[in-house]
Amino acid sequence: MTTRVAEASLSVENEVEIEALANMLELAGGFTLGFARVNHSTLRQRLVAEIRRRQPGKQIVEIALDPKAPGGVVAQMEDPLGDRRPDACFVYGLDSMLDLRVRQSPSMDLLNLNRNYFGRRFPWPVVFWMAEFGVREVRRQAPDFWSWRSGIYHFIGESEDARASAARLGEGFGWSLSPRERRERREILGHVLAELEKSKQPERRSLATVLRLLGNAAGFESDPAKAARFYERA
């Protein structure tokens, strides 16, 4: 018996973007570099499932980068791929390879230097799925690599994504995290707040949770005045 994958419910904006991404995957003839900007892991999961539903014949390999693992971006992609030659490769976690405490992350220097090898080693579409701050930093820190992009696809979270992201980012958000991890969460929380504020009817509980967590983040950075403003809004 054949199992049918349910079609994802997407906003008009996200539908336009996923159609553009699907078209790129369909028409690409070799190495093609794309960036999918998405601030919520739950939304990313729905989008990837929807792409697989629309293009069932394509072999898409998914790779998660780990900042604690040995090797840079290219090495961490090569290991799970081995000799396989998929139709496309989706890569998660490039933003986690960044160190926002410094102006230039070593992983981005290495990626920039490996630009030519990257295109030869992965002669198929490669899409990096990452938070908004990650896209910003790759553009700034690895300009040569960035210049090879064919498209940037912007996806906006729904209320359910904001709830899930607030819960995920709030879990264990304390001094036990490294300064690098706290900074990364603050960046993502700022993007989630911006999405909520642009929403016609933002969910008030999620909005309050995100504001409270941003207040905590400001406290970690020794900015009590900023923390107080966030707490008052929450």
N, C-alpha and C positions, 0 to 999 in steps of 0.2 A: 504493500500500500504506500502511495506517495504522500509525503507530508508537505503540506502547503505552508509557506512562511507568510504570516500576516503582514499586510502593508502597513508601514509606519504612518502615524498621523503627524504631519509636518505643517508648520506655518507656511504661509505664502512665500515669505522671505527665504526660509530654509529649503523650500521646494525648488525655488529658482537656482539656489547655489548647488544643491545636490544634483540637479539636472546638468549643470555646467561641469561638475566634477565627473559625473558618469560619462558625459560626452568626451571629456579629455581622455579618460581611460579607454574608451572605445576607439578613438581616432589616433591615439599616440602610436607612432611608428618607431619605437626604440626608447632610449632614455628620455624621460620627461620629468621635470621636477615640479611638484605642487606643494602648497602649504594650506592646510585646513585649519582655520582659526576657530577653536571651540573651547569654551571655558568650563565645560561640564563633562565628566566622564560618562554620565548616563546618556546624555545627548549623543556623544560620540558613538556609544554602543548601538543606539538606535539607527544612526546614520550609516554605520558600517553594515549593519544587518540589512538595511534598505538597499544599499548598493549591491550586496550579494544577491538580494532577491531580484533586482532588476537585471543583473548580469550573471546568471547562474552558471554559465559556461566558463567564466574566467577563474583562473587559479590566483587567488590573492593571498599572499603570505603576510601575516601580521607579526611584527617584531617590537618588543618592549625594551627600551634602553634602560640601563641601570647605572646611575652615577657612581655606585660603589663597586661595580664590576671592573676588572682590568680591561684595558684597551679603550680606544676612542669609539666614535660613532661607526666608522667603517668596519673596524674589527668586530664590534658587537653585532653588526648586520651580517657579516660574512659567516660567522660561526653557525647560526641557525639555518642559513641558506644552504651551505655546503655546495653541492654541484647542481642544485635545483635552478631552473630557469622559469620562474613564474610569469604570469601575465602582468602582475603589478605587486607592489610591496607597500604596505601601510606601516609606518613607523611611529611609535608612541614614546613619549618621554624625552624628546630632545630638549624641551624646556628644563627638565630636571638635570641636564648636563651643564646648565649654566650656573655660574656663581655670581649672583647679583651684588655681592659685597665688593667685587673688584670691577674695574672698567673693562678688562678683557679676560674672558674665560679661556683657559688652556685648551679645552675641548673645541672651542670655536676656532682658535688659531690652527689647530690640527685639521679641522674640517675644511677650512679655507685653503690650506696648503694641499689637501688631497682632492681638490675639486676635479681636476682632469682625470685622476684615477677613478674617482667616484662614478663619473659618467661612463667610463669604459667597463668598470666592474659590474655595474647594475644597468644593463641595456634594456630597461623597461620602465614604466612609470613608477616613480617613488613619491609617495605622499606623506609628508610629516604632519601629524595631527598634534596640535599644541595650543596652549593657552595664549591669550593675546600678548602678554608680556614677552613670551618666547619668540613670537613672530617679530616683535619690535627689536629684540636683542639680536636675533640672527641677522636681520637687515643691517643693524649697526656694526656688529662684531665680525661678521663673515661676509663682507660686501661682494667679494669675488664669487663665492658660492651662491649667494642670494641672486646675483645677476643672471643665473641660469634658470631661474624660475619661469614656469610657463603660465602659472595662475595662482591666485590666492582666493580661497573660498571661505566666506564669513558665515558662521552659523550662530544663531541666537537662541539661548535657552528658554524653555517654558517654565511655568510656575513649579512644576514637579522637579525640574532640573535644579532650580534655585534651592528648593527644600533639601534635595539630596546633597547638593554641593555644600550648603551651609552645615549640614550634619557631619559630612565627611571632613571638612576643613576645621570644624570645631573640636573634633575628637582628638584629645591629647595635645591641644594647642596651648602649650605652656613652656616653662623654662627648660623642660627636659629635651625639647627639640633643639637642634643646632641653630645658630643664627642664620645659616643659609636656608634651612627649611622654614624657619619663621618668616623670613623675607619673601620666600616663594609663596607661602600661603597668603601673606598680606597682599601681594600683587594680584593673586587670583580673586581674593575677596573684593578688592577694588573693582575688578572687572565685573564681578557678579552684581555689585552694588550699582554700577553704571547701567547694566542691563535692566535691573529692577526699576530704577528711576525712570528709564525710558518707556517702561511698560505702561499701557493705558490703565490697567488695574493691577498694580503690584500687590502680591500677597503680603499683608502687613506683618504677619508673624515671621516670614522669611526675611523681610526687610529689617525688622528689629533684631533678628539674630545676627545678620551680617553686620549691622551697625555695631552691635555689642562686641563682636569678634574683632572688628577694626579698632574699637576702643582698646581692647586687650593688646592688639598689635602695636598701637601707639604707645601703650605703657611699656612694652618690651623695649621700645626704642627711646625710652626716657623722655617722652613728650606728653606730660600730664595734661597740658592745656588742650591738645588735640584729642587726647583720650576722653576728656570731659565733654567735648563737643559731640563726639560720637555717642557717648553714653546718654547724653541729654536727648539726642534725636531718637535713640532706641527707646 
